[in-house]
Amino acid sequence: MAPYVVIKVSWVAGSLLGLAPVGAGFGLAEWVVLNTVTVGMAVIGITLGLALARPWGMRLPGAPLLFCAWVGAGFLVSMLPYAVADSLLSEPESSGSGTGSGSGGDSDPRMPGWEAALIQFGFIGMGLGLTLALPAYLRRRWPEAFTGRAGAPSPPGRAAVALGAAVGLLWLYWAAGGTAGLAHPDEARTTWRLLYGICGTWALVAASAVARPRRERPGRLPRWLPTVLGWLGSGSLFAWSGWKLPFTLYVAIASPPDVVLPERLDLAITLHVCAVLAGGTMMRTLTRTPPRTAPAPAPPA
């Protein structure tokens, strides 16, 4: 993530000094705040990577590290395939001003190609590093989450499964070319549909991972499988909608003339709120400790 941090810092410094343009649809203050926030997120990601790889990471408080790792993994499982596909599909559509991806300026048409390549390199490198380091760290620190058998989801977990599946199906409908719920269908470009297709797929993966143990016979499904898939899918739901929700709220309130989102804003806000709630509840369901069954009494001698 170091190249990403360097580029974002240069954008902030350049815009403040009048040496770099401000992203389309943003004022100077908004552009500086947005990129400062993403710099902070990248620094957290670098710290997270070091904590997962170094011995001192085992001594950090578990809950904050777990949350950051979950959100970071959720971003990256959607970002990696999107970054690869976007590099192939973005050139014909680079002149548009409203891709609707909610990335907040990383796909600005004035960005030089070398900057885009470095940003993608940073995300891909971070994603590969987390892919190797995160499962090993979690298994060392919380082995009980990856051993034994998966239990049935609680009623809130089942509600989250239904909510996440509904959100994912609507996103996949849009990705497949559907127009119901879109205020500006012409702005639904290929990259926008691609991102919603990836996020919708992970939403269904998460819903299936959390719901499936309920339908399995006891002892049939190893717990690590729904844990890993549910971890990634719920993280994608929570992280991406948690990121796009404030951006969508900003567009709804400020109505910047250069930013047009394809979907109806009220519907988009509702979907992002539902995705955040569903993702968080799914993760809570996956990490809850199942009640231990008392051992059967020994037969009398």
Backbone bond lengths (Angstrom), bond angles and torsions (degrees), N, CA, C in turn:
res aa  C-N    CA-C-N  psi(-1)  N-CA   C-N-CA  omega(-1)  CA-C   N-CA-C  phi
1 M - - - 1.463 - - 1.516 112.81 -
2 A 1.338 117.70 -4.85 1.464 119.57 -177.89 1.532 112.42 -59.63
3 P 1.355 120.28 -44.12 1.472 118.57 177.55 1.523 112.68 -59.26
4 Y 1.337 116.64 -38.14 1.469 121.09 178.93 1.519 110.46 -61.58
5 V 1.338 116.76 -44.91 1.467 120.74 -179.85 1.519 110.61 -62.38
6 V 1.332 116.52 -44.66 1.474 120.18 -179.03 1.525 110.61 -61.09
7 I 1.333 116.99 -44.19 1.462 120.52 -178.90 1.527 110.65 -65.45
8 K 1.324 117.53 -44.23 1.457 120.14 -179.00 1.534 111.61 -65.28
9 V 1.329 116.63 -40.21 1.467 119.46 177.25 1.526 109.72 -62.96
10 S 1.336 117.36 -39.96 1.462 119.99 178.91 1.522 111.07 -65.61
11 W 1.338 117.56 -34.81 1.458 119.72 176.27 1.526 111.12 -64.41
12 V 1.328 116.41 -44.21 1.464 119.84 -179.55 1.527 110.17 -64.13
13 A 1.346 116.26 -49.84 1.459 119.73 -178.94 1.522 111.13 -63.24
14 G 1.340 116.28 -43.13 1.463 119.51 -179.21 1.509 113.38 -64.05
15 S 1.329 117.44 -39.50 1.464 119.68 179.59 1.524 111.13 -70.11
16 L 1.342 117.51 -36.77 1.461 120.18 178.57 1.533 111.31 -67.39
17 L 1.338 116.25 -34.10 1.468 120.40 -179.28 1.521 112.60 -90.06
18 G 1.330 117.33 -1.15 1.454 120.18 -179.52 1.508 113.94 76.79
19 L 1.331 118.07 18.26 1.463 121.97 -177.46 1.519 112.61 -99.77
20 A 1.326 118.29 -12.81 1.465 122.02 -178.37 1.516 108.51 -133.11
21 P 1.351 117.32 145.22 1.469 119.39 -178.85 1.521 111.71 -71.98
22 V 1.326 114.38 155.93 1.461 121.78 174.59 1.519 108.01 -87.67
23 G 1.335 117.19 144.22 1.461 121.28 -179.08 1.516 112.13 -59.63
24 A 1.336 115.38 150.33 1.459 121.16 -178.83 1.524 110.24 -60.62
25 G 1.324 115.47 132.74 1.459 120.81 177.82 1.512 114.87 87.23
26 F 1.344 118.59 2.57 1.465 121.93 -177.19 1.525 110.07 -121.79
27 G 1.332 114.75 144.21 1.448 120.16 166.24 1.515 110.20 -82.48
28 L 1.341 116.39 173.50 1.461 119.88 -177.28 1.530 111.32 -61.22
29 A 1.344 116.84 -48.37 1.471 119.41 -178.18 1.521 111.32 -62.45
30 E 1.342 116.83 -42.14 1.465 120.13 -179.32 1.530 110.70 -63.97
31 W 1.339 116.18 -41.77 1.471 121.01 -179.31 1.528 110.93 -64.25
32 V 1.331 116.48 -42.28 1.464 120.07 -179.54 1.524 110.48 -66.58
33 V 1.342 117.16 -43.78 1.463 119.81 -179.76 1.528 110.78 -63.57
34 L 1.334 116.68 -45.51 1.461 120.46 -178.72 1.524 111.33 -58.91
35 N 1.317 117.08 -47.87 1.461 119.76 -176.66 1.528 111.70 -74.51
36 T 1.322 117.37 -28.81 1.470 119.04 174.33 1.523 110.53 -65.73
37 V 1.332 116.46 -39.40 1.463 120.03 177.33 1.525 110.39 -62.65
38 T 1.341 117.44 -43.69 1.462 119.64 -179.24 1.529 111.46 -68.36
39 V 1.332 117.45 -31.15 1.468 119.52 173.96 1.528 109.40 -63.01
40 G 1.332 116.53 -45.11 1.460 119.66 178.07 1.516 112.16 -60.70
41 M 1.335 116.87 -39.92 1.463 120.05 177.77 1.524 110.97 -63.80
42 A 1.332 116.66 -40.28 1.465 119.84 179.77 1.527 111.33 -66.65
43 V 1.331 116.76 -39.04 1.470 119.64 177.75 1.525 110.29 -63.41
44 I 1.332 116.40 -40.51 1.463 119.66 175.87 1.529 110.32 -61.23
45 G 1.345 116.54 -39.96 1.450 119.98 178.77 1.520 112.36 -63.57
46 I 1.329 117.40 -40.88 1.465 120.65 177.79 1.526 110.46 -64.72
47 T 1.339 116.31 -44.39 1.465 119.96 177.72 1.515 111.37 -61.60
48 L 1.328 116.09 -39.51 1.461 120.44 178.41 1.524 110.69 -61.84
49 G 1.338 116.59 -45.01 1.456 119.16 179.31 1.518 112.38 -60.17
50 L 1.334 116.51 -41.20 1.465 119.50 177.76 1.528 111.27 -66.16
51 A 1.338 116.53 -39.27 1.469 119.54 -179.51 1.522 111.55 -64.73
52 L 1.328 117.12 -34.42 1.456 120.01 179.64 1.525 112.29 -72.78
53 A 1.326 116.39 -27.44 1.462 119.97 -174.00 1.522 113.55 -98.09
54 R 1.326 118.12 -22.41 1.467 120.60 -174.65 1.533 110.76 -102.48
55 P 1.320 117.60 152.32 1.484 120.09 -179.10 1.522 113.66 -59.55
56 W 1.355 118.08 -31.93 1.457 118.25 -177.80 1.525 112.49 -65.34
57 G 1.351 117.59 -16.83 1.455 119.61 178.40 1.511 113.49 -65.97
58 M 1.352 117.12 -25.17 1.464 120.39 178.90 1.523 112.01 -71.21
59 R 1.323 116.93 -15.38 1.465 120.20 -178.34 1.531 112.48 -97.28
60 L 1.326 117.73 -3.90 1.462 120.82 179.84 1.528 110.45 -75.46
61 P 1.349 117.68 154.41 1.472 119.58 175.20 1.523 110.96 -56.76
62 G 1.318 115.36 137.25 1.453 119.58 -172.40 1.517 114.45 -69.83
63 A 1.341 118.54 -43.60 1.466 120.99 -172.12 1.536 112.75 -63.75
64 P 1.355 120.38 -49.69 1.459 118.52 179.03 1.526 112.87 -62.16
65 L 1.329 116.79 -38.91 1.461 119.85 179.75 1.522 110.55 -65.96
66 L 1.330 116.20 -42.19 1.457 120.51 178.32 1.524 110.80 -61.34
67 F 1.339 116.86 -43.54 1.462 120.29 -178.81 1.530 110.93 -64.11
68 C 1.334 116.92 -47.03 1.469 120.19 -178.86 1.528 111.19 -63.92
69 A 1.337 116.56 -40.46 1.460 119.72 179.27 1.525 110.87 -65.39
70 W 1.324 116.37 -39.82 1.464 120.96 -179.84 1.530 111.05 -65.27
71 V 1.343 116.82 -46.38 1.456 120.37 179.63 1.537 110.43 -66.21
72 G 1.342 116.96 -42.74 1.457 119.57 179.91 1.514 112.17 -62.71
73 A 1.330 116.61 -44.09 1.459 119.73 177.64 1.525 110.81 -63.59
74 G 1.340 116.73 -37.44 1.460 120.01 178.77 1.513 112.59 -63.10
75 F 1.329 117.21 -40.77 1.464 120.31 175.05 1.524 110.99 -61.28
76 L 1.314 116.17 -46.74 1.456 120.54 -167.58 1.526 112.86 -75.35
77 V 1.336 118.65 -32.61 1.460 117.94 -179.59 1.529 111.43 -67.28
78 S 1.323 117.33 -24.31 1.460 119.93 173.75 1.528 111.24 -90.91
79 M 1.335 117.46 -33.89 1.449 120.57 -176.50 1.521 112.66 -69.45
80 L 1.335 117.75 -39.67 1.456 119.79 -174.23 1.527 112.63 -62.00
81 P 1.345 119.68 -54.21 1.470 117.00 177.24 1.519 112.91 -65.31
82 Y 1.335 116.85 -33.18 1.463 118.83 179.10 1.527 111.22 -66.44
83 A 1.333 117.43 -41.29 1.458 120.50 -178.68 1.524 111.17 -63.49
84 V 1.321 116.23 -40.84 1.464 119.78 179.79 1.524 110.28 -65.83
85 A 1.333 116.83 -48.21 1.462 119.62 -178.55 1.523 111.88 -69.23
86 D 1.333 116.84 -36.59 1.464 119.84 -178.78 1.520 111.30 -65.00
87 S 1.343 117.30 -33.91 1.456 119.88 178.81 1.523 111.36 -64.62
88 L 1.338 117.02 -24.09 1.457 121.15 178.55 1.528 112.76 -91.08
89 L 1.340 116.88 -24.52 1.461 120.36 -172.06 1.518 114.30 -108.91
90 S 1.337 118.61 -12.01 1.460 120.14 -169.10 1.514 112.92 -79.04
91 E 1.321 119.89 -25.33 1.467 120.18 -174.54 1.517 113.23 -60.78
92 P 1.337 119.75 -46.91 1.449 117.34 -179.72 1.508 113.77 -64.78
93 E 1.369 118.26 -20.27 1.451 120.46 -174.80 1.514 112.15 -112.14
94 S 1.328 117.13 12.71 1.457 118.94 -173.16 1.509 113.09 -70.18
95 S 1.339 117.25 -14.20 1.458 118.58 -179.40 1.508 112.98 -83.23
96 G 1.356 117.52 -10.64 1.462 119.60 -178.89 1.499 111.22 -73.79
97 S 1.305 116.24 151.13 1.455 120.38 -179.19 1.496 113.78 -101.67
98 G 1.346 118.26 -8.57 1.460 119.87 -174.66 1.498 112.71 -136.10
99 T 1.330 119.17 68.28 1.449 121.17 178.94 1.497 111.57 -66.47
100 G 1.346 116.90 -22.38 1.446 119.53 176.90 1.501 113.88 74.51
101 S 1.345 118.90 11.99 1.446 119.62 -177.32 1.498 112.92 -75.72
102 G 1.330 116.85 -17.44 1.444 119.03 178.58 1.500 113.03 74.63
103 S 1.351 118.54 18.80 1.445 120.09 -177.48 1.490 112.67 -77.55
104 G 1.308 117.28 -14.78 1.444 119.63 173.25 1.492 114.85 76.11
105 G 1.369 118.06 30.00 1.439 119.60 171.03 1.493 115.13 114.70
106 D 1.341 122.17 -9.33 1.444 121.45 179.10 1.516 111.91 -66.38
107 S 1.337 117.91 -23.34 1.449 120.89 -179.91 1.524 111.44 -105.82
108 D 1.308 117.35 28.92 1.453 122.03 177.97 1.523 108.81 -57.99
109 P 1.391 118.43 132.07 1.452 120.07 -176.75 1.511 113.54 -62.11
110 R 1.347 118.80 -17.32 1.464 119.97 -179.96 1.522 112.74 -89.50
111 M 1.315 118.35 2.39 1.454 120.34 -179.94 1.522 110.29 -73.43
112 P 1.342 118.57 126.55 1.466 119.97 176.43 1.516 111.34 -61.79
113 G 1.332 115.55 154.49 1.451 120.03 -177.96 1.515 113.54 -61.57
114 W 1.357 116.84 -35.08 1.459 118.64 -178.18 1.530 111.44 -68.46
115 E 1.342 117.01 -31.30 1.459 119.38 176.70 1.525 110.60 -67.69
116 A 1.336 115.99 -44.33 1.462 119.03 178.45 1.524 111.06 -61.25
117 A 1.339 116.54 -39.28 1.470 119.92 179.85 1.531 110.92 -64.81
118 L 1.333 117.28 -41.82 1.464 120.09 179.82 1.530 111.37 -66.20
119 I 1.339 116.42 -39.49 1.458 119.77 178.91 1.525 110.33 -62.91
120 Q 1.336 116.57 -44.83 1.456 119.70 179.10 1.519 111.13 -66.51
121 F 1.322 116.88 -38.29 1.466 120.35 177.47 1.529 110.16 -60.56
122 G 1.335 116.61 -41.80 1.459 120.15 179.81 1.516 112.20 -63.18
123 F 1.358 116.75 -44.16 1.457 119.40 -179.70 1.523 111.54 -68.21
124 I 1.336 116.78 -41.28 1.462 119.39 -179.68 1.526 110.33 -65.12
125 G 1.342 117.04 -42.06 1.460 119.85 178.02 1.513 112.01 -62.84
126 M 1.333 116.86 -42.46 1.465 119.96 178.19 1.521 110.32 -64.80
127 G 1.324 116.97 -39.95 1.456 120.00 179.63 1.516 112.75 -63.86
128 L 1.337 116.83 -43.53 1.461 119.45 178.28 1.528 111.04 -65.44
129 G 1.347 116.35 -38.45 1.462 119.18 178.62 1.514 111.92 -64.15
130 L 1.349 116.91 -44.04 1.468 119.78 177.85 1.526 111.46 -65.08
131 T 1.349 116.36 -35.76 1.456 119.32 179.62 1.525 111.44 -59.27
132 L 1.330 116.42 -37.01 1.464 120.06 -179.67 1.530 112.32 -84.46
133 A 1.335 116.59 -42.74 1.467 119.60 -170.24 1.520 113.50 -83.90
134 L 1.336 117.31 -36.36 1.463 119.74 -172.23 1.528 113.49 -65.52
135 P 1.346 119.49 -51.25 1.475 117.26 -179.86 1.529 112.94 -59.92
136 A 1.352 116.45 -39.70 1.467 118.97 179.92 1.524 111.18 -64.29
137 Y 1.333 117.27 -40.63 1.468 120.55 179.52 1.527 110.87 -65.38
138 L 1.326 116.23 -46.84 1.466 119.95 -177.66 1.520 111.45 -63.67
139 R 1.317 115.98 -39.12 1.472 117.87 -179.46 1.526 111.41 -68.62
140 R 1.342 116.61 -32.78 1.467 118.76 176.88 1.521 111.05 -70.78
141 R 1.336 117.09 -40.33 1.462 119.54 -171.97 1.519 112.85 -88.52
142 W 1.335 117.12 -37.69 1.468 120.87 -179.54 1.527 109.61 -127.13
143 P 1.313 117.82 67.93 1.476 119.05 -176.80 1.517 113.24 -63.51
144 E 1.355 117.22 -26.17 1.462 119.03 -177.35 1.516 112.71 -66.04
145 A 1.357 117.24 -23.30 1.473 119.75 179.39 1.522 112.26 -74.75
146 F 1.336 117.38 -15.74 1.455 120.92 -175.88 1.526 112.16 -115.35
147 T 1.314 117.45 5.56 1.455 120.41 -179.24 1.518 108.88 -122.44
148 G 1.297 116.52 169.21 1.457 119.75 -179.99 1.513 110.99 78.87
149 R 1.306 116.95 -154.86 1.452 123.02 -175.60 1.514 110.17 -124.29
150 A 1.326 115.91 149.16 1.458 120.92 -178.98 1.518 110.43 -76.52
151 G 1.309 115.78 139.08 1.465 120.03 178.70 1.516 111.11 -98.15
152 A 1.312 115.43 176.72 1.456 120.81 -179.39 1.520 110.18 -74.82
153 P 1.353 118.49 143.73 1.460 119.97 177.44 1.511 111.85 -69.12
154 S 1.322 115.92 152.40 1.460 122.35 177.65 1.532 108.94 -74.96
155 P 1.344 118.44 170.22 1.476 119.41 176.56 1.534 113.30 -55.31
156 P 1.360 120.30 -44.02 1.465 117.47 174.67 1.531 112.31 -61.65
157 G 1.321 116.87 -34.22 1.454 119.56 177.30 1.516 111.89 -65.28
158 R 1.314 116.87 -40.48 1.471 119.77 178.07 1.529 110.65 -66.80
159 A 1.326 117.08 -37.83 1.464 119.22 176.37 1.529 110.83 -64.45
160 A 1.339 116.96 -39.74 1.458 120.56 177.92 1.519 111.38 -64.90
161 V 1.328 116.99 -36.78 1.469 120.85 177.04 1.528 110.18 -60.66
162 A 1.335 116.59 -47.48 1.463 120.07 -179.89 1.532 111.30 -63.75
163 L 1.333 116.09 -42.51 1.458 120.25 -179.30 1.527 111.05 -65.78
164 G 1.340 117.01 -46.64 1.455 120.11 179.28 1.509 112.52 -63.17
165 A 1.340 117.27 -39.25 1.458 120.33 178.77 1.530 111.07 -65.16
166 A 1.338 116.84 -40.19 1.466 119.98 178.81 1.523 111.15 -63.52
167 V 1.332 116.63 -44.09 1.468 120.15 178.02 1.526 110.17 -62.30
168 G 1.338 116.65 -45.75 1.454 120.24 -179.31 1.514 112.87 -61.86
169 L 1.327 117.33 -40.54 1.463 120.08 179.70 1.526 111.66 -64.99
170 L 1.342 117.40 -39.19 1.457 119.36 178.23 1.529 110.97 -67.11
171 W 1.341 116.67 -40.58 1.462 119.30 177.19 1.527 111.38 -62.94
172 L 1.326 117.28 -39.78 1.464 119.98 178.23 1.527 110.87 -68.56
173 Y 1.321 116.61 -33.13 1.473 120.15 175.63 1.521 110.35 -61.59
174 W 1.337 116.64 -44.90 1.456 119.60 176.36 1.533 111.36 -64.42
175 A 1.335 116.23 -40.67 1.465 119.51 -179.70 1.526 111.53 -62.82
176 A 1.334 116.39 -32.06 1.466 120.30 -179.40 1.520 112.71 -80.54
177 G 1.337 117.59 -1.41 1.459 120.32 177.51 1.506 115.09 110.72
178 G 1.343 118.19 3.51 1.458 120.43 179.02 1.519 111.98 -66.68
179 T 1.304 115.94 149.85 1.474 120.74 -176.73 1.527 113.39 -118.73
180 A 1.316 118.90 -8.28 1.463 119.98 177.87 1.526 109.59 -63.58
181 G 1.335 116.37 130.60 1.456 121.11 -177.97 1.516 113.90 90.10
182 L 1.335 117.85 -1.02 1.456 121.52 178.49 1.527 109.55 -99.41
183 A 1.320 115.83 129.66 1.460 120.28 177.18 1.530 111.51 -83.82
184 H 1.333 116.44 -30.38 1.470 121.61 -178.70 1.527 108.73 -132.89
185 P 1.310 119.25 77.91 1.471 121.07 -175.95 1.525 113.43 -59.06
186 D 1.382 117.39 -30.34 1.487 117.21 -179.89 1.516 112.81 -65.58
187 E 1.355 117.73 -20.58 1.467 120.83 178.90 1.534 112.49 -83.81
188 A 1.323 115.99 -5.06 1.474 119.41 -179.73 1.521 108.51 -81.88
189 R 1.315 115.66 79.71 1.455 121.39 -176.67 1.521 111.15 -78.56
190 T 1.316 114.85 175.74 1.469 119.80 -175.18 1.519 111.77 -60.91
191 T 1.341 117.27 -43.22 1.465 119.75 -178.21 1.530 111.18 -66.71
192 W 1.315 117.34 -35.22 1.472 120.89 176.85 1.517 110.10 -63.94
193 R 1.332 117.09 -46.06 1.456 120.45 178.37 1.527 111.27 -65.23
194 L 1.321 116.58 -35.96 1.458 120.39 178.42 1.527 111.14 -61.91
195 L 1.329 116.85 -46.29 1.456 120.03 -179.68 1.525 111.40 -62.52
196 Y 1.319 116.92 -42.81 1.458 119.29 178.71 1.523 111.43 -68.51
197 G 1.330 117.47 -31.81 1.451 119.23 175.87 1.515 112.24 -64.49
198 I 1.342 116.62 -42.50 1.462 120.84 179.05 1.527 110.32 -66.00
199 C 1.334 116.98 -47.66 1.470 120.25 -179.28 1.528 111.43 -64.73
200 G 1.335 117.09 -38.43 1.455 119.77 177.88 1.519 112.42 -65.39
201 T 1.330 116.50 -37.71 1.463 120.10 177.56 1.520 111.11 -63.63
202 W 1.339 117.06 -44.80 1.466 119.83 179.32 1.524 111.04 -66.58
203 A 1.339 117.89 -31.86 1.467 119.60 176.67 1.525 110.88 -62.90
204 L 1.339 116.96 -42.27 1.459 119.85 178.60 1.532 111.56 -70.49
205 V 1.337 117.08 -34.69 1.461 120.24 176.24 1.526 109.85 -61.46
206 A 1.334 116.11 -44.90 1.468 119.61 179.64 1.523 111.13 -63.40
207 A 1.334 116.63 -45.45 1.462 119.48 -179.60 1.522 111.05 -61.19
208 S 1.319 116.57 -41.66 1.461 119.87 179.48 1.523 111.44 -66.99
209 A 1.339 116.80 -39.49 1.467 119.97 -178.25 1.519 111.78 -66.12
210 V 1.328 116.63 -37.40 1.460 119.45 -179.23 1.530 111.03 -78.08
211 A 1.336 117.39 -34.00 1.469 120.09 -174.91 1.514 113.09 -85.29
212 R 1.316 118.34 -28.17 1.458 120.24 -170.53 1.526 114.41 -62.59
213 P 1.345 120.61 -40.69 1.457 118.82 -179.98 1.517 113.44 -55.30
214 R 1.334 115.32 -28.67 1.463 118.83 179.95 1.525 111.88 -65.13
215 R 1.362 116.23 -25.75 1.451 119.00 -177.67 1.524 112.91 -97.71
216 E 1.351 116.76 -4.41 1.459 119.87 -176.79 1.525 110.89 -92.10
217 R 1.315 115.62 149.92 1.450 119.64 173.37 1.519 110.11 -68.85
218 P 1.333 119.44 147.98 1.452 121.08 -178.85 1.526 111.00 -56.20
219 G 1.315 114.73 136.93 1.453 121.27 176.79 1.505 115.06 82.33
220 R 1.347 118.65 3.42 1.451 119.78 -175.82 1.518 113.38 -92.52
221 L 1.324 118.19 -33.89 1.462 121.04 -173.94 1.521 110.14 -109.15
222 P 1.333 119.42 118.08 1.468 120.42 176.53 1.519 110.23 -61.41
223 R 1.318 116.65 142.67 1.458 120.27 -173.02 1.524 112.50 -70.78
224 W 1.341 118.10 -26.50 1.459 118.69 -175.97 1.526 112.58 -65.88
225 L 1.347 117.59 -28.78 1.459 119.35 -176.01 1.529 112.54 -67.77
226 P 1.345 119.93 -56.04 1.469 117.60 176.14 1.516 113.26 -65.47
227 T 1.339 116.81 -26.86 1.464 118.39 178.68 1.515 111.02 -64.77
228 V 1.325 117.10 -47.65 1.469 120.77 -178.76 1.523 110.90 -66.34
229 L 1.342 117.21 -48.85 1.464 119.74 -178.58 1.529 111.12 -66.40
230 G 1.317 116.75 -41.28 1.458 119.39 178.18 1.510 112.46 -67.24
231 W 1.346 116.75 -36.64 1.459 121.64 176.40 1.529 110.05 -57.33
232 L 1.338 116.58 -51.29 1.462 120.35 -176.37 1.525 111.27 -69.13
233 G 1.329 117.17 -44.98 1.459 119.57 -177.12 1.518 113.49 -67.51
234 S 1.342 116.96 -43.94 1.468 119.01 178.63 1.522 110.57 -67.35
235 G 1.341 116.79 -34.72 1.461 119.39 176.46 1.511 112.20 -64.05
236 S 1.346 116.60 -39.24 1.464 119.85 176.77 1.521 111.39 -63.15
237 L 1.343 116.46 -44.17 1.470 119.99 177.58 1.523 111.36 -58.33
238 F 1.333 115.84 -50.81 1.465 120.60 -174.91 1.528 111.57 -68.72
239 A 1.335 116.27 -46.57 1.462 119.72 -172.16 1.524 111.94 -69.16
240 W 1.331 116.86 -49.70 1.463 118.07 -175.12 1.521 112.15 -70.66
241 S 1.320 117.06 -40.94 1.464 117.61 177.83 1.520 110.92 -71.72
242 G 1.346 117.06 -33.76 1.461 118.92 174.80 1.513 112.41 -63.79
243 W 1.332 116.55 -30.09 1.466 120.84 177.36 1.528 111.25 -79.68
244 K 1.352 116.85 -41.73 1.465 120.00 -175.17 1.525 112.74 -79.73
245 L 1.339 117.13 -21.61 1.467 119.04 -178.97 1.525 112.54 -60.93
246 P 1.346 120.72 -52.32 1.467 118.34 179.05 1.517 112.91 -63.71
247 F 1.339 117.47 -33.63 1.463 119.42 177.46 1.527 110.36 -64.62
248 T 1.341 116.84 -43.48 1.463 119.99 178.98 1.527 111.02 -65.97
249 L 1.331 116.96 -39.05 1.466 120.07 176.08 1.527 110.85 -61.51
250 Y 1.340 116.48 -40.40 1.459 120.36 178.48 1.532 110.50 -61.58
251 V 1.331 116.91 -44.25 1.464 119.91 179.59 1.522 110.47 -64.53
252 A 1.328 116.83 -39.11 1.465 120.22 -179.60 1.520 111.78 -67.07
253 I 1.336 117.34 -36.34 1.463 120.73 -176.18 1.527 111.63 -85.44
254 A 1.348 116.33 -47.35 1.467 120.21 -173.88 1.522 113.16 -85.88
255 S 1.333 118.16 -23.59 1.464 123.24 -177.68 1.532 112.60 47.99
256 P 1.342 118.47 58.53 1.468 119.64 178.73 1.527 109.69 -62.94
257 P 1.338 117.92 135.39 1.476 119.68 -173.77 1.518 113.56 -67.42
258 D 1.329 118.39 -24.61 1.457 120.69 -175.58 1.527 113.36 -94.04
259 V 1.320 118.92 1.63 1.464 121.62 -178.79 1.524 108.13 -120.98
260 V 1.327 115.44 118.88 1.464 121.63 178.28 1.516 107.47 -128.61
261 L 1.326 116.60 118.92 1.458 120.93 177.47 1.523 109.56 -91.45
262 P 1.325 117.22 141.64 1.472 119.07 -178.46 1.523 113.32 -63.72
263 E 1.343 118.40 -41.99 1.448 120.91 -173.06 1.524 111.88 -80.30
264 R 1.320 116.02 158.07 1.460 120.19 171.70 1.515 108.50 -61.64
265 L 1.314 116.82 133.21 1.456 120.40 -172.95 1.518 112.20 -65.61
266 D 1.333 117.80 -39.60 1.467 118.55 179.76 1.527 110.92 -65.08
267 L 1.325 116.70 -38.42 1.459 120.24 178.02 1.526 110.86 -68.76
268 A 1.340 116.99 -41.91 1.465 120.15 179.58 1.528 110.97 -61.72
269 I 1.338 116.71 -43.22 1.472 120.23 179.17 1.528 110.24 -62.37
270 T 1.330 116.53 -44.36 1.468 120.15 179.09 1.526 111.14 -60.74
271 L 1.322 117.49 -44.12 1.461 120.94 -179.32 1.523 111.51 -64.20
272 H 1.331 117.26 -41.35 1.463 119.49 -179.80 1.530 111.38 -66.80
273 V 1.330 116.57 -39.56 1.471 119.14 176.35 1.526 110.29 -62.68
274 C 1.336 117.04 -44.38 1.465 120.45 178.64 1.521 111.20 -62.58
275 A 1.333 117.29 -39.53 1.465 120.54 -179.59 1.525 111.14 -66.26
276 V 1.339 117.06 -40.37 1.466 119.82 178.25 1.531 110.50 -63.40
277 L 1.326 116.52 -45.99 1.471 120.24 179.79 1.526 111.06 -64.22
278 A 1.330 116.83 -43.48 1.461 120.00 -179.24 1.522 111.29 -65.58
279 G 1.331 116.81 -43.99 1.455 119.50 -179.93 1.516 112.52 -62.74
280 G 1.335 116.74 -44.30 1.455 119.67 179.58 1.522 112.45 -64.79
281 T 1.334 116.99 -40.50 1.461 119.90 -179.75 1.528 111.23 -69.71
282 M 1.333 116.79 -37.57 1.469 119.40 176.75 1.526 110.85 -61.75
283 M 1.323 116.28 -42.40 1.459 118.53 -179.59 1.514 110.86 -65.22
284 R 1.329 116.51 -40.26 1.470 119.65 177.05 1.526 110.34 -61.78
285 T 1.325 117.16 -38.64 1.459 120.79 178.52 1.524 111.36 -64.42
286 L 1.337 116.21 -39.90 1.461 119.71 -177.56 1.526 112.34 -71.21
287 T 1.322 116.65 -31.85 1.462 119.47 -174.37 1.521 113.41 -96.23
288 R 1.312 117.87 -5.27 1.464 118.12 -179.92 1.525 108.83 -67.68
289 T 1.313 115.38 147.35 1.462 120.73 -179.38 1.520 109.32 -83.95
290 P 1.337 118.29 119.56 1.464 118.69 179.69 1.519 111.02 -67.34
291 P 1.320 117.66 146.50 1.464 119.03 179.13 1.514 110.99 -62.66
292 R 1.308 115.33 138.43 1.462 120.35 179.52 1.534 109.43 -82.06
293 T 1.328 114.71 135.14 1.455 118.82 176.88 1.518 110.02 -84.88
294 A 1.319 113.95 137.23 1.463 117.47 179.84 1.523 109.30 -68.08
295 P 1.319 117.80 141.61 1.463 119.51 179.29 1.530 111.13 -63.87
296 A 1.315 114.68 145.21 1.473 119.02 -179.90 1.527 109.72 -66.56
297 P 1.309 116.44 139.39 1.475 118.22 179.97 1.523 111.00 -64.34
298 A 1.307 114.43 144.24 1.469 120.00 179.76 1.525 109.74 -68.15
299 P 1.332 116.46 140.26 1.470 118.71 179.28 1.526 110.59 -64.06
300 P 1.312 117.54 147.21 1.469 119.42 -179.93 1.524 111.40 -63.42
301 A 1.304 114.72 143.25 1.469 119.87 -178.18 1.525 110.16 -68.79
